[in-house]
Amino acid sequence: MELILVVGGAILVTAIAHHRGLEPALIIVVIGSLVSFLPEFEPPELDSHILLTVVLPPLLYSAALNFSFATFLRNIRPILGLGVGLVVISAFAVAAVSSWLAIVPLTFGTALVLGAIVAPPDAVTAVAVGRKLGLPKRMMAILTGESLINDAAALTLFSIAVSHVAGTHTFIENPFLLFSYSAVVGPLVGAALGYATLWIRKRLDNPGLETVQGLVVPFAAFILAEEVHASGVLAVVVAGFVVANGTLTAGYQTRLQERYVWNSVDVLLEAFVFAYIGLHLRFVLEDLNEAHESLREVIVASLVVLLVVLLIRPLSVFLIFGRNKLSEHVERRLSVRPPEGARGALGARKRKRTPGKWRSRIDRRPLSWRENVVLSWTGMRGVVTLAAAAAIPATTVTGEPFPERATIQAIAFVVAVGTLLLQGWTLPPLIQRLHISRFSYDHAADRAEEIKAEQVVHDAADKVLAEFAANPPENLRPEVVAEIRALIARHSQDADEMPDPDAHTRRAAVFSQVYRQVLTTQRAALIAERDAGNIEDEAVRAMLERLDLQEAGVSARLESRL
């Protein structure tokens, strides 16, 4: 009953925030924190493993379904830098500062547990805020890709640090081998489950059952991977990539249903996560007060860790950005153009190595300083930080209390709420101040990509129609062939119009067959152009949705006549 009330209240606050033009996540956290101080209020309690298993997999899976692997590969360098490199840097920076300052009695091992907990930015908040604020497409791709893999790095590091402090044994004792095992086996589990899902779907041929099966996939991928001590996060992400890539073979009804179902699941889980964060504020403070004589020391330590977390991301982003700019400047200054036809050590022509198939698709363009400023300020923490903090074992292997467990949990809570409020409130004015919104300067580029997608769709339709005119079905009069061809040609260029066959005739049956062949060819052509890097993923997805809606309208008309 408590969970139902929390979810219902969170959805209500979300609706009001949307109506007022406010950011729902921040409003829910603030209201939840105030509610936690009501007399006799008891918050809903969920086991940390349940919280991770129920909340994290569907959010990651939904993001992966709406994020193509081609886009992920194109931005793999900044994604790996932020999603893996920055997580490790943040964890060790927090551990070093926390253990060195000695404000609270944290050893380096317990401080590393804290660092792993607060290292990963939230998979929900950054993408949700960025989407609402209209960040440029490449920045959204980097943030989305980062959110898909940073939890895997953080949770693996967390398990290693906890086992070291608690004295327990991990599946593989060597931390580097454990990390490698988790990063390799997790994706393999996800890929296997993804292909199994597509195989089953081909035999279901029922949109309702296919949608229900899709709801099970993220939980199955996460649990199966964790059972073999691999990364459940990476398993979910890879399963999402595989299923999204193979969904084109499914019917349009399945795609439309899944799109709206997962949008609803995202809204529901995001609202619940932020409400859960806010409702536990008072109780975290009470637990801390019982565990410590001096609450002031813990508050100071929390503010120090929060400051480290807020600063380490901008410093890391600009060190990478500055290094790239410096290397480009040095290369320009020191490069000497050889004389025409010169040979030898000083005049040897530098041969350009042709990049491989995958390397050629990687986007190597540097981000502008404005984009780096915004990117460095999108490090809000959330559900993974809180769930990992709650997952700290109560005792060590010897039965003694886990060192400074309440302190670590309190600091993690302060960091999560602090980054949500500080960065969440200041990010919109920062973006407006820097004029970085895609609505300011991406409109022409967006329209150019839309035109490319439309041209691909029209060319694919023309190809099918030319084949249809050259080889028409038997016993079909030439004027009927011409009429069907003209009708499909007209409607293939306008998704808002729908054909209206008069009756169940040979003409209607041929029209239906050829029209669906046109749509299939158009989808295949769009995907091929996207994977080749000729059209951006967002424009392709928008056109694919138009084709699905168009087919839904055509099918409804045909079925009503048949």
N, C-alpha and C positions, 0 to 999 in steps of 0.2 A: 504493500500500500504506500509506504514511504517513497519508494522508487517512482511509482506512478505519479505521486504528487510533485516530486522533484522534476520529472520530465514534463509534466503538464505546465508547471510554473515556468520552467525554462523556455518552453515553446511560446508561452504567452508573452514573456519578456522579449523574446526574439522578434515576435510579430510587432510589438510596440516600438522596439528599437528600429526595425526596418521602416516602419511608418514615419518615425521621427527623423530618419536619416542618420541614425547613430550606429556605432559598431556594436553588434549584439554581444560579442564575447566579453568586452569590457564591462558593459552594463550588467550582464549576468554575474560576473565575478564580484562586482561592487555590491549588488543587491544580495547575492548569496552570503557575502561576508557580513553584511548588516543583519541578515536573518539569523546567522549563527549565534549572535549575542542575545537572541530572545530568550526569556526565562523558560527553563524546562525543555528547550529544543534539543532533539537528538538527531544527528545527521544519519543518512543511510550509510551503512558500512558494507564495503565489498572487499573481498580478499584481493590482494594486489595481482595475483596470477589471473584471477577472473577479470579484473579490470583490464589487464593487458590483452587477454585472450578475446574478450568481448568487444572492446572499444577499438584497439589499435588495428587489428587485421582488416575489418571492413573499411576503415578510413583509408588505409594504404591501398587496398585493392581497388576501391573506387577511383582513387587518384591515378593508379596505374592503368585502369581501363580507359581513362580520358587522356592518357599521355603516351604517345607512340614511342616505340623503341628507337625509331630513326631520329626523333628529336632528342631522346636521351643520349644517343651516341654522338649526335652533332655537338652537344654541349658537355661531353664527358669530362673534359679537363677541369672546368670550374666546379662541376658537380662532385667529382672525386676530391678536389681540393677542399671544398667546403664540407662535404658529407663524411669524409674520412679524415683527411689531414687536420682540418680545423677542430673536429671533435677530439682527436687525440691531443692536440696542442692545448685546447681549453681544459681538458681533464687534468693534464699534468701542470698547467699553470695554476689552476685552482688548488691542486694538491700542494704545490711548492709554497705558494703564499700562505695557505691555511696552516701548514705545519711549521713554517718558519716564524710567523708572527706569534704563535703560541697564545693567542687570546683565549682560546679554549684548548683543552688538552687533547689535540689530535696528532697522532703519529702520521708519518707519511703514508702508511698503508690505509688507515681510516680516512685520511684526507683524500687519497686517490679514489676511495669509494664515493666520497662526496663529489669529487671532480667528474667522475663518470656519470653520476646522476644528473648534474646540472649542465653537462656538456652539450646534449643534443637540442637544437631548437625544435619547437613543436611542429609536427607534421600538419596540424590543423590550422593554427593561427596564421602563420606567415603566408600560406597560400590563400586562405580566405580573405585576409586583409588586402593582400596584393591584388587579388581578383576584383575586389570591390573598388579599389582605388585606381584600377586601370593601369597597372604597371606595363611597360613594354613587353612584347611577347618573349623576347630572349631572356629577360630577367625573370619572367614567370616560369619559363622552362627551367632555368637554373635553380630557382627556389623549389619548384616541384620536384625536380630530380634530387636535389639535396635532401628534401624531406622524405624521400623514398628509401634512402640508404643510411642516413645519419643515425637512425635508431639502432640499426644492426651493429654499427661500430661501437656505439655507446653501451649497449646491453652486453656485448661480448666483453668489453673492457670492465664493465661492472661485475660480471660473474667472476672474472679472473681476480679482481681486487677483493671481492667478498670472500672467495675461497682462500685467499692468502691470509686475510685477517682472521677468519673463523677457523682456519686450520682444516678445512674440508678438502676433498680431492676433486679436481675437475676431470672431465672425460679424457683430456690430454694435458699432461702436466706442463709441457712447454707452451708458454703463452702465444708465441708466434705461430707454432704449428696449430694450436687451437683456433686462433683467429683465421688462419688459412683454411683449415678444415671447415669451419663454419661458413666462410665466404664462398667455398666451392660446393659443398654438399647442399647447402640451403637452396641456391638457385636450381640445382639438379632436381631436388624434390619438387620445387615449384613448377619447373618445366614439365616433369612427368605428370603431375596432377593437372596441369593446364591442358596438355594434349589428351589426357584421359577424359577431361571434361568435354573437349570438342568431339571426341569419338562417341561419347554417350549422347551428345546433343544431336548428332546426325541420325541417331536411331530413335530419339524421342519424338521429334517432329510435332512438338506441342509447345506453343509459346509459354503457357502457364507453367508447365513442368520445367522447361528450360530456365525460366526466370527463378523458380524456386531452387533449382540445382545451382544456379549462379550464386545464390545467397549462402550456400554451404561452402563454396570453394575457398574463400579466405580463411575461414576457421579451420577447415581440413588441412590446408597448406601450412598454417602456423603450427597446429598441434603436431602434425606428422614430422615436420622439421625439428621441432623441439624434442620430440621423442627420440630422435637419433642424434641429439646434441648439436644440431646445426642451427643456422640463423632462420628463425621463423619469419622475421621481417623480410629478408631477401626472398624466401620461398613465396610469400604472398605477392611481392612485387613482380617476380618473374611469372608467376601464375597469371597475374593480371595482364602482363604484356602478351603472353601466349594467347589467352582467351580473347583479348581485344583484337589481336591480329587475325584470329580465326572466326570472329563473329560475323564477318562478311558472308560466310557461307550459310549462316542462319537466316531465318526469315525476317522480314522487316518488322513484324509484330514483336519478335523477341528483342530486337535492338531498341525499339521504341519503349517497350515495357521496362527493360533494364535501365535505360537512360533515366527515366522518371523515378523508378524505384530507388536507384542508388542516390539520386539527388535528395530524395526524402530521407534515406538512411543517413546521409551526411548531415543534413540539418538536425535530425534527431540526436545523433551522437555528439555533434559539436555542442549543442545546447546542454546536453547532459554533462559533458566533460567540464565545461566552465562552471556550471552550477555546482558540481561536485567539489571543484577547487574552492569556490567561495564558501560553501557551507561548512568546511572543516577548519576555518581560520581559528575560531575560538578554542577548539579542542586541541589543535596543535600547540597553542600557547599554554593551555592548561597542562598538557603532558610535559612540556618543557619546564614549566614552573615546578612540577613535582620532581623532575630529575635534576634540577640545578638550584643551587642556593642563590646564585647571582644571574638574574635574567639579563642584566645589562651587558654582561660579557658576550652572551650569545647574540644579542641584538647587534652589538658592534661587529662580531664575526660575520653575521649575516649580511650586514651592509658592506663589509669589505669584500666578501665573496661576490655579492651583487655587482659591486664596482668592477671587480676583475672580469666577470662575465660580460658586463657592458662594454669594457674597453678592449678585451682580447680579440673580439671579432673585427672591429674597425682596424686595429693595429695589424692583424694578420692579412686582412683584405688589402690594405694599402701597402704593406710590404711586398705582397705578390704583385700588385698593380705597379708599384714603383719600380720593382725589379724588371718587369716586362718593358716598361717605358725606358728605363736606363739601358737595357740591353739593345733595344731598338735604336736609341740615340747613338750608342757606341758603335753599333754596326754601321749606321749611316756615316758616321764621322771617319771611321777607320777603313771602310771599304774603298778599294781603289779599282777603278774600271780599267781592265787591261787593254793595251793597244789592239787595234783590229788585226786579227790573225796572229797575235803574239803567242809564243809557246814558252815552255820552261817553267822554272820555279816562280819567277815573278810575273810572268805573263800567261800562266796556264789558265785556260778557260774553266770556270767552275761548272761542272755538269750538274744539271738539275735532275735529281732522282725523282722518277715518277712515283707519286705516293700510291700505296696499295688501295684496294677497293674500299676498305673501311676507313683508312687514314684520310682518304680524300674527302670523306663526308664530315670530318670534324671541323667545326667552326673555330678558327683560330683568331678571329677578330678581337681585339682588346675592348673592354668596356670603357666608356667615358668616365671621367672622374665623378660626374654627377651620378651616374649609375652605380659606381662603386660606393659612393656615400650612402645611397639608399640601401644597397645590398648589405652594407655593413651594419645597418640599423634594423635589420629584420630578424633578430635573434630571439624572439619571444619563446619562453619555455612553457610547457604545459603538461599533458597527460603522461608522457613517458617519464618525465622528471618525478612527478608525484607517485606514479605506480612503482617506479624503481626504488624510491625512498621507502615506500611501504613494504617492498619485498626484502628489505634487509632482515636477515634472520634475528630472532630475539636472543638467541644464545650462540656461543661458539661450540666447537666440537667437544670441549671439555665441560660444557654445561654452564659456563660463566656467561653473564650478560654481554651482548655484543658491545664493544667499546663505543661510547658516545652515540648510541643509536638515536636517542631523542634529539640530540643536538643536530645531527646530520639531517634528520627529517625536518626539523624546524628551519634550518638554513635553506634546504631545498624548497620548502614552501614559500619562504620569503623571496627567493630568487624567481620562482615561477610567477608569483603574483606581482612582484616588482617589475619584471621585464614585460609582463602583459600590460600593466598600467603605464609605465614610463615610455616604453617603445610603442605600445599600441596607441596611446594618446598623441604622441609627438610625430609618429610616422606620416599621417595625412598632411599636416602642415609642412613637414619637410619636403614631401613630394611636390606639393603645390608651390613651395618656395623655389625649388630647383627646376620646376616646369618639366618634370621627368615623365609625366603621365602620357601614355600612348595616345590619349585623346588629343594631346597637343601637337604631336608630330608624327604619329604613325598612321594617320588616316589615309594619306595618299598611298603608303606602302600596303596597307590593308586592302584598299580597293584594287591595287595592282595584282595582289595575290588572288582576290576574288575573280578578277577578270581571267587570270590564268586557269583557275579551276573551271570557270564557265566554258572557256575555250576547249579544255580537255573533254568536258562532258558533251559539248556539241560535236566535236570531232568523233568521239566514240559512237554517238548516235548516228552520225552520217555514215560511218563505216558499216554498221549493222543494217541500216536502211538501204544502202547501196547493194549489199549482199542479198537482202530481201527482194529488191526490185529485179536483180539479175537472176535469182532463182526462186520465183514465187511458188507457193503451194499449188498442187494440182487442182483442177476444177474450180479455180478462182478467176473470175473475169478480170481483164486488165484494168478496167475502170475502178473495180473494188480494190485491187492492189494499189493503184495510185491514190485512192481515197485514204486507205489505211496508212500509207507512207506519209502523206501530207498531214494527217491527223497526229500521228506520233511525232513527226518532225516539229510540229507546232508546239505540242505539249512538252516535248523533251527540253524546250528552251524556256519554259515558264512553269515553275513548280506550283504556281497558284491556280492554274487552270486544270480542269479534270475532264476527260472524255466522258461522254454519256451515251453509250450504245443503247439502241432502241429496244433490242430484244435478244433472246438467246438464239443467235444465228451463227452461221459459219463465219461471217464477218467479225462478230464479237469474239469468237474463239481464236481466230487468227490474230486479231488485234491484241488480245490478252497475251498470247504466246510471244509475239514479236516485241510487244512493249516491255515485257519482263526481261527479254533477252537484251534489249537496249539498256535497261537499268543495270543489269548484271555487268555488261561490258563497260558502262560508265563508271561503276564502282571500281572495277578492276583497274581501269585506266587511271583513276584518281590515286589509288593506292600505289600503283607503279611509279607515278610521277612524284608522289610524296617520298617514297623510299629512295628514289634517285636524287632527292634533294632539290628538285626543280620547283616544288610548291611547298609552302609552309604548312605544317600540320593543322594549324587552326583553321585555315581556309578550306582544307580538305574535309575536316570534320563537319564544318558548317554546310558544305555542299552535300556530304553524305546524309546529313540529317534532312536536308531539303528533299533528297531523292527518296528517303524512307517515308516522309510525310506525303510526298507525291504518290508513291506506290500505295500507301494506305488509302488515299482518296480514290485512286483509280480502282483498287480492289473492292472498296465499299460500293462504288457505283456498279461494277460488274456483278458482284454478288447479289445486289438488290435486283438486278435484271434477270439473273439466272435463276 
